Amino acid sequence: MVISLRRKKVEAVPKEEYDYSTNGCAHYAQRIWRPLGFDETDALANFFVENVVEDFRAVERAHKSKRGLRALASFALGGKGGFKDYVKGIVYDQLEVV
């Protein structure tokens, strides 16, 4: 698959090479907020956690990913609260909370 971005073509990352644990939504968001200069606070972390947990597509995406097993297990074993704890761990690992 090739994605076209304003006349430039970018190869999509093959599914088997995509690493959900090092390139998930928290990592993507981090690449946005840091250049914008947001303070990395508990409020910012909670904003991301709540929005991921409330978006059921996050679990669906994990289901489609080979690397999403931990996310699915957290949901299967702990329900929404377990999934929230899992997401919170990932988000806080990416933040330098002040």
C-alpha positions in Angstrom: 0.0 0.0 0.0 1.3 3.5 -0.8 -0.2 6.6 0.7 0.0 9.9 -1.3 0.7 13.0 0.7 0.7 16.1 -1.5 2.6 14.6 -4.5 4.9 12.7 -2.2 4.5 9.0 -1.9 5.1 7.2 1.4 5.2 3.5 1.8 2.9 2.2 4.5 4.6 0.2 7.3 3.9 -3.5 6.7 1.6 -5.0 9.4 4.1 -7.6 10.4 6.7 -4.9 11.1 4.5 -2.4 12.9 5.3 -2.4 16.7 2.2 -1.3 18.6 4.2 -1.1 21.8 6.6 1.5 20.5 4.4 3.3 17.9 0.9 3.5 19.3 -1.4 6.4 19.8 0.5 7.7 22.8 3.7 7.9 20.8 1.9 9.6 17.9 0.3 12.1 20.2 3.7 12.8 21.8 5.2 13.7 18.5 2.4 16.3 18.2 2.4 17.9 21.7 6.1 18.2 22.3 6.7 20.5 19.3 3.7 22.6 20.4 5.3 23.1 23.8 2.5 21.8 26.0 3.5 21.2 29.6 3.4 17.5 30.4 1.1 17.4 33.4 -1.3 15.0 35.0 -4.1 16.9 33.3 -2.6 16.2 29.9 -2.0 12.6 30.7 -5.6 12.1 32.0 -6.9 13.8 28.9 -5.2 11.3 26.7 -6.1 8.3 28.9 -9.8 9.2 29.1 -10.1 9.8 25.4 -8.4 6.5 24.5 -10.4 4.5 27.0 -13.7 6.1 25.9 -12.9 5.4 22.2 -13.8 1.8 21.7 -11.9 1.8 18.4 -8.8 1.6 20.5 -9.7 -2.0 21.5 -10.7 -2.8 18.0 -7.4 -1.6 16.7 -5.6 -3.7 19.2 -7.6 -6.7 18.1 -6.3 -6.2 14.5 -2.7 -5.8 15.6 -0.5 -8.7 16.5 1.2 -6.5 19.1 -2.1 -5.5 20.7 -2.3 -8.7 22.8 -1.5 -6.9 26.1 -4.2 -4.3 25.5 -6.8 -7.0 24.7 -5.7 -9.0 27.8 -6.0 -5.9 30.0 -9.6 -5.4 28.7 -10.5 -9.1 28.9 -9.2 -9.6 32.4 -10.0 -6.2 34.0 -12.7 -4.8 31.9 -12.7 -1.1 31.2 -10.8 -0.4 34.4 -8.0 -2.8 33.5 -7.8 -1.3 30.0 -7.6 2.2 31.6 -4.7 1.1 33.8 -2.9 -0.4 30.8 -3.4 2.8 28.8 -2.4 5.0 31.7 0.9 3.0 32.0 1.7 3.6 28.4 0.8 7.3 28.5 2.7 8.0 31.7 5.7 6.2 30.2 5.7 8.8 27.4 5.3 11.9 29.6 7.8 13.8 31.6 5.2 14.9 34.1 6.0 18.3 35.8 
